[in-house]
Amino acid sequence: MAWLLFPVSILFLVLVTGRRALYRLGWLRRFRLPVSVVVIGNINVGGTGKTPLVVHLAQSLLSSGRHPGIVSRGYLGNTENVVEASPESDPGEVGDEPVLLARLSGCAVFVGRDRVAAARALLATNPDCDVILSDDGLQHYRLERDVEIAIFDAGRMQNGWMLPAGPLREPMDRLNQVDAVVINATAVSPAPTFACPTFVMSLQGSTFFRLDDPLITCSATELTGKALHAVAGIGEPRRFFDMLSNLGLSCSEHSFADHYDYRAEDIGFPGDAILTTEKDAVKLARLKLSLPVWVLPVAAEVSPALTEFVLEKLHGYSSS
């Protein structure tokens, strides 16, 4: 099938390259915000760890005295307008990832297909914001950016071809044109070397919380020996399943499509408990389930120099 789609991939490559050239030449207009902009994205479809990295960077910038805000497309959300995402927002309206970002980052999060409009709305209601983090914004060239960070996961490259014959939204050499590449070291595949500064990220988690009462927590040891079902509707479910295995847990594994909109009957399993990700928990919280659901939060551990690198890149950019 990939070979059959390869000619379409060549056309897609021409369109992508041409579109970027039009922005670079000024034939398509870019918009500069009154604050600095950092985009975090990737060149392939599927999960590479963007959300944990955005949360990590937002929290690090807050700790450094900056006041970041986050804009996101709100993938699969049904809103047509720019809206603010809160921890209590309906993921069906704004998307699951913006809800998670609002819960974890401590920052204002605005959602809109037009990230320029979303960023302007965020700044209008948060005048102290001095840096915008654009989640999955690498290909949204209308928004001028001061720093580009691409996340690389060798395990998500597959055949290395462009859409639709492969997973790439832009060619591999795009990674040599960003300001920094963050390699997701949770993946086992080796990564190539890049022309830009490279940082390493790993996702860590060991303590579960109860979905219906987050104040109740437990360790993997307390779940050992139970009839467990692992549920993941993320870009790379295998990564979650492997993390559970590394914690010593044996589970029945259930993979769903990324951003899957769960129904109670989808996970009406017999057993003792369901284990899931924070991203999936956003949607599972709306359902009445017979089994207790335990959520494994993960945090990105990134080379400390990444935040220093971003701050150095932003130093000298005027906010006027």
KOLLUM-579437 format. One record per residue (C-alpha): x, y, z; residue number from 0. Coordinates in steps of 0.05 Angstrom, whole numbers. Each point is the difference from the previous one (the first is absolute). Example, Ala and Ser with C-alpha at 12.3 -4.5 7.8 and 13.67 -1.06 7.14 Angstrom:
2
{gukol {246, -90, 156}, 0}
{gukol {27, 69, -13}, 1}
This chain:
320
{gukol {0, 0, 0}, 0}
{gukol {57, 48, 16}, 1}
{gukol {29, -10, -70}, 2}
{gukol {-68, 13, -31}, 3}
{gukol {-5, 65, 39}, 4}
{gukol {72, 21, -14}, 5}
{gukol {-18, 45, -60}, 6}
{gukol {-49, 37, 44}, 7}
{gukol {55, 9, 52}, 8}
{gukol {43, 34, -53}, 9}
{gukol {-56, 48, -15}, 10}
{gukol {-10, 13, 75}, 11}
{gukol {75, 14, 7}, 12}
{gukol {-4, 51, -57}, 13}
{gukol {-60, 35, 32}, 14}
{gukol {32, 1, 70}, 15}
{gukol {66, 27, -27}, 16}
{gukol {-34, 51, -43}, 17}
{gukol {-44, 25, 57}, 18}
{gukol {59, 10, 46}, 19}
{gukol {37, 36, -56}, 20}
{gukol {-58, 48, -10}, 21}
{gukol {2, 19, 74}, 22}
{gukol {75, 7, -1}, 23}
{gukol {-3, 45, -61}, 24}
{gukol {-55, 42, 31}, 25}
{gukol {-53, -17, -52}, 26}
{gukol {-42, -30, 56}, 27}
{gukol {-6, 46, 60}, 28}
{gukol {28, -16, 68}, 29}
{gukol {-23, 34, 64}, 30}
{gukol {47, 24, 55}, 31}
{gukol {-28, 1, 71}, 32}
{gukol {21, 53, 52}, 33}
{gukol {32, -56, 41}, 34}
{gukol {50, -56, -15}, 35}
{gukol {-25, -64, -31}, 36}
{gukol {27, -71, 10}, 37}
{gukol {-29, -55, -43}, 38}
{gukol {4, -73, 21}, 39}
{gukol {-17, -51, -53}, 40}
{gukol {24, -57, -43}, 41}
{gukol {4, -19, -73}, 42}
{gukol {-40, -64, 5}, 43}
{gukol {-71, -19, 18}, 44}
{gukol {-13, -36, 65}, 45}
{gukol {24, 9, 71}, 46}
{gukol {72, 17, 15}, 47}
{gukol {-8, 30, 69}, 48}
{gukol {-19, 71, -18}, 49}
{gukol {-49, 10, 57}, 50}
{gukol {48, -20, 57}, 51}
{gukol {54, 44, -32}, 52}
{gukol {-47, 60, -4}, 53}
{gukol {-19, -9, 73}, 54}
{gukol {73, -7, 20}, 55}
{gukol {21, 62, -38}, 56}
{gukol {-59, 41, 27}, 57}
{gukol {15, -19, 72}, 58}
{gukol {75, 13, -10}, 59}
{gukol {-14, 69, -29}, 60}
{gukol {-47, 16, 58}, 61}
{gukol {55, -20, 48}, 62}
{gukol {48, 46, -37}, 63}
{gukol {-45, 60, 10}, 64}
{gukol {-33, 1, -68}, 65}
{gukol {-75, 0, -12}, 66}
{gukol {-16, -49, -56}, 67}
{gukol {-66, -14, -33}, 68}
{gukol {-17, -59, -46}, 69}
{gukol {-38, -2, -66}, 70}
{gukol {-23, -65, -32}, 71}
{gukol {-41, -21, -60}, 72}
{gukol {-45, -43, 43}, 73}
{gukol {3, -60, -45}, 74}
{gukol {-68, -35, -8}, 75}
{gukol {-35, 52, 41}, 76}
{gukol {-64, 25, -32}, 77}
{gukol {6, 74, 16}, 78}
{gukol {5, 46, -60}, 79}
{gukol {20, 60, 41}, 80}
{gukol {58, 19, 45}, 81}
{gukol {-15, -23, 70}, 82}
{gukol {38, -6, 65}, 83}
{gukol {12, -71, 25}, 84}
{gukol {-6, -12, 74}, 85}
{gukol {10, -62, 43}, 86}
{gukol {-76, -9, -1}, 87}
{gukol {-10, 11, -75}, 88}
{gukol {-36, -51, -42}, 89}
{gukol {53, -38, -40}, 90}
{gukol {-52, -10, -54}, 91}
{gukol {-1, 76, -10}, 92}
{gukol {73, 20, 8}, 93}
{gukol {38, -66, -8}, 94}
{gukol {30, -46, 52}, 95}
{gukol {71, 27, -1}, 96}
{gukol {-19, 74, 15}, 97}
{gukol {-39, -24, 61}, 98}
{gukol {60, -39, 23}, 99}
{gukol {46, 60, -13}, 100}
{gukol {-46, 45, 41}, 101}
{gukol {0, -49, 58}, 102}
{gukol {75, -11, 2}, 103}
{gukol {36, 62, -25}, 104}
{gukol {-26, 54, 46}, 105}
{gukol {-7, 46, -61}, 106}
{gukol {-57, 29, -40}, 107}
{gukol {-17, -45, -59}, 108}
{gukol {-38, 26, -61}, 109}
{gukol {-25, -44, -57}, 110}
{gukol {-11, 18, -73}, 111}
{gukol {16, -26, -69}, 112}
{gukol {30, 69, -13}, 113}
{gukol {56, 5, 51}, 114}
{gukol {10, 73, -14}, 115}
{gukol {-71, 15, 21}, 116}
{gukol {6, -47, 60}, 117}
{gukol {64, 34, 23}, 118}
{gukol {-31, 70, -7}, 119}
{gukol {-60, -22, 41}, 120}
{gukol {46, -28, 53}, 121}
{gukol {40, 64, 4}, 122}
{gukol {-63, 42, 4}, 123}
{gukol {-22, -36, 63}, 124}
{gukol {69, -13, 29}, 125}
{gukol {40, 65, -7}, 126}
{gukol {56, -27, 43}, 127}
{gukol {16, -55, -50}, 128}
{gukol {69, 11, -29}, 129}
{gukol {11, -63, -41}, 130}
{gukol {-46, -44, -41}, 131}
{gukol {11, -75, -6}, 132}
{gukol {-32, -26, -63}, 133}
{gukol {-18, -74, 9}, 134}
{gukol {10, -40, -64}, 135}
{gukol {12, 64, -38}, 136}
{gukol {60, -17, -42}, 137}
{gukol {-39, 2, -65}, 138}
{gukol {-44, 60, 18}, 139}
{gukol {43, 50, -37}, 140}
{gukol {-48, 59, 5}, 141}
{gukol {25, 9, 71}, 142}
{gukol {69, 30, 3}, 143}
{gukol {45, -37, 49}, 144}
{gukol {63, 15, 38}, 145}
{gukol {18, -71, 18}, 146}
{gukol {-18, -65, -35}, 147}
{gukol {6, -65, 39}, 148}
{gukol {-13, -66, -35}, 149}
{gukol {-10, -66, 37}, 150}
{gukol {31, -61, -33}, 151}
{gukol {-20, -72, 12}, 152}
{gukol {36, -48, -45}, 153}
{gukol {-53, -52, 13}, 154}
{gukol {-53, 44, -32}, 155}
{gukol {38, 11, -66}, 156}
{gukol {-20, -68, -29}, 157}
{gukol {18, 0, -74}, 158}
{gukol {21, 73, 1}, 159}
{gukol {-47, 20, -57}, 160}
{gukol {-46, 59, -5}, 161}
{gukol {-75, -6, 11}, 162}
{gukol {-41, -39, -20}, 163}
{gukol {51, -55, -17}, 164}
{gukol {37, 13, 65}, 165}
{gukol {-6, 39, 65}, 166}
{gukol {37, 64, -17}, 167}
{gukol {-33, 68, -5}, 168}
{gukol {66, 32, -21}, 169}
{gukol {65, -31, -26}, 170}
{gukol {54, -23, 48}, 171}
{gukol {47, 57, -17}, 172}
{gukol {-49, 48, 33}, 173}
{gukol {30, -24, 66}, 174}
{gukol {66, 33, -20}, 175}
{gukol {-35, 67, -6}, 176}
{gukol {-32, 6, 69}, 177}
{gukol {33, 32, 60}, 178}
{gukol {2, -64, 41}, 179}
{gukol {-19, -73, -4}, 180}
{gukol {-24, -38, 61}, 181}
{gukol {10, -74, -6}, 182}
{gukol {-51, -43, 35}, 183}
{gukol {47, -51, 32}, 184}
{gukol {-59, -42, 24}, 185}
{gukol {1, -30, -70}, 186}
{gukol {50, -55, -13}, 187}
{gukol {19, 17, -71}, 188}
{gukol {65, 38, -9}, 189}
{gukol {-4, 72, -22}, 190}
{gukol {43, 33, -53}, 191}
{gukol {43, 61, 13}, 192}
{gukol {-27, 69, -16}, 193}
{gukol {31, 66, -21}, 194}
{gukol {-34, 37, 57}, 195}
{gukol {7, -6, 76}, 196}
{gukol {-30, -66, 25}, 197}
{gukol {-31, -15, 67}, 198}
{gukol {-25, -65, 30}, 199}
{gukol {-68, -13, 31}, 200}
{gukol {-27, -60, 37}, 201}
{gukol {-70, -11, 28}, 202}
{gukol {-3, -23, 72}, 203}
{gukol {-58, -23, 43}, 204}
{gukol {-10, -50, 57}, 205}
{gukol {-58, 22, 44}, 206}
{gukol {-73, -9, -21}, 207}
{gukol {-59, 42, 21}, 208}
{gukol {-73, -20, 3}, 209}
{gukol {-41, 32, -56}, 210}
{gukol {-61, 13, 43}, 211}
{gukol {42, 27, 57}, 212}
{gukol {70, 25, -19}, 213}
{gukol {19, 6, 73}, 214}
{gukol {1, -76, 4}, 215}
{gukol {66, -27, -26}, 216}
{gukol {34, -67, -3}, 217}
{gukol {65, -31, -23}, 218}
{gukol {10, -54, -52}, 219}
{gukol {15, -49, 56}, 220}
{gukol {-71, 10, 27}, 221}
{gukol {-29, -20, -68}, 222}
{gukol {44, -61, -10}, 223}
{gukol {-38, -65, -7}, 224}
{gukol {-66, 33, -19}, 225}
{gukol {-39, -12, -65}, 226}
{gukol {20, 65, -35}, 227}
{gukol {-20, 30, -67}, 228}
{gukol {46, 52, -31}, 229}
{gukol {-38, 50, -44}, 230}
{gukol {36, 49, -45}, 231}
{gukol {-27, 44, -56}, 232}
{gukol {64, 39, -13}, 233}
{gukol {48, 6, -58}, 234}
{gukol {45, -56, 25}, 235}
{gukol {-38, -47, 46}, 236}
{gukol {59, -49, 3}, 237}
{gukol {40, 52, 39}, 238}
{gukol {-53, 1, 55}, 239}
{gukol {-5, -76, 1}, 240}
{gukol {75, -7, 5}, 241}
{gukol {2, 50, 57}, 242}
{gukol {-51, -43, 38}, 243}
{gukol {41, -62, -14}, 244}
{gukol {63, 35, 26}, 245}
{gukol {-38, 14, 64}, 246}
{gukol {-11, -75, 8}, 247}
{gukol {-73, -1, -20}, 248}
{gukol {-33, -52, -44}, 249}
{gukol {-60, 27, -38}, 250}
{gukol {-48, -16, -56}, 251}
{gukol {17, 53, -51}, 252}
{gukol {-53, 39, -38}, 253}
{gukol {22, 50, -53}, 254}
{gukol {-46, 53, -28}, 255}
{gukol {9, 54, -53}, 256}
{gukol {34, 64, 21}, 257}
{gukol {-50, 48, 32}, 258}
{gukol {-52, -55, 2}, 259}
{gukol {-69, 21, 25}, 260}
{gukol {-16, -56, 49}, 261}
{gukol {-67, -31, 15}, 262}
{gukol {-13, -41, 62}, 263}
{gukol {-11, -63, -41}, 264}
{gukol {70, 7, -30}, 265}
{gukol {32, -16, 66}, 266}
{gukol {-52, -43, 36}, 267}
{gukol {53, -50, 21}, 268}
{gukol {-5, -52, 56}, 269}
{gukol {56, 4, 50}, 270}
{gukol {27, 43, 57}, 271}
{gukol {22, 66, -30}, 272}
{gukol {14, 41, -62}, 273}
{gukol {67, 36, -9}, 274}
{gukol {4, 58, -47}, 275}
{gukol {37, 64, -20}, 276}
{gukol {-16, 72, 22}, 277}
{gukol {-21, 16, -71}, 278}
{gukol {-50, -57, -3}, 279}
{gukol {-24, 16, 71}, 280}
{gukol {-26, 67, -25}, 281}
{gukol {-54, -37, -40}, 282}
{gukol {-9, -61, 45}, 283}
{gukol {-20, 47, 57}, 284}
{gukol {-67, 13, -34}, 285}
{gukol {-20, -74, 0}, 286}
{gukol {-31, -45, 51}, 287}
{gukol {45, -60, 5}, 288}
{gukol {-6, -63, 42}, 289}
{gukol {74, -6, 14}, 290}
{gukol {44, 50, 37}, 291}
{gukol {46, 39, -46}, 292}
{gukol {71, 15, 20}, 293}
{gukol {37, 54, -38}, 294}
{gukol {76, 2, -9}, 295}
{gukol {25, 71, -7}, 296}
{gukol {66, 10, -35}, 297}
{gukol {48, 58, 3}, 298}
{gukol {53, 19, -50}, 299}
{gukol {71, -1, 25}, 300}
{gukol {40, 43, -48}, 301}
{gukol {72, 22, -2}, 302}
{gukol {0, 60, 47}, 303}
{gukol {37, 40, -52}, 304}
{gukol {-63, 2, -44}, 305}
{gukol {-34, 54, 42}, 306}
{gukol {65, 40, 2}, 307}
{gukol {6, -7, -75}, 308}
{gukol {-71, 26, -11}, 309}
{gukol {11, 58, 47}, 310}
{gukol {65, 18, -35}, 311}
{gukol {-35, -2, -68}, 312}
{gukol {-56, 45, 27}, 313}
{gukol {49, 48, 32}, 314}
{gukol {4, 62, -42}, 315}
{gukol {-67, -7, -34}, 316}
{gukol {-42, 61, 13}, 317}
{gukol {-69, -8, 29}, 318}
{gukol {-23, 67, -29}, 319}
